[in-house]
Amino acid sequence: MKILLILAVAVIATNAGDYPKPGYPTYGKYYDYGPMPYNFAWAVKDDYFHNDYAHHESSDDKGYVSGSYRTLLPDGRTQTVTYKANDYTGYVADVKYDREAKYHEYKPAAYRYQAYSSYPKYQPTYKPAYPSPAYPAKY
């Protein structure tokens, strides 16, 4: 019995390493490519909805990225951010505003008290609105 068990394990072990080759091609060595240069720009200007913003960015083959974006703020100023980025210094931004912010002078709303005369004056009632209990006679 022991011999049969040992032979069965030996047959399984010798056939276990014979896997079929995959039907798809295997890929070769991984290549590390350098940074790819790019350049893009876009802008939106919609006077009706007061949307005015833009962005442009460019990169070279060494991985240096530079660009700027601008947006119209709710207070009427235009914010412009110019930035440069690389592997050594990271993201360095310079933020500028084209003018000082203008805020409207705050005026509290006028107090208007309106008395409604259509409602009746409240008259509390202290008498109970229900009748006193009456117990029927048992006889």
WOTA-V195234 format. One record per helix or strand of 2 or more residues. SS is the DSSP state (a for helix, b for strand). FROM is the first residue (numbers start at 1). TO is the last residue. If there is no record, write none. Layout:
[[SS:FROM:TO] [SS:FROM:TO]]
//
This chain:
[[a:2:16] [b:38:46] [b:51:59] [b:65:72] [b:78:86] [b:90:97]]
//
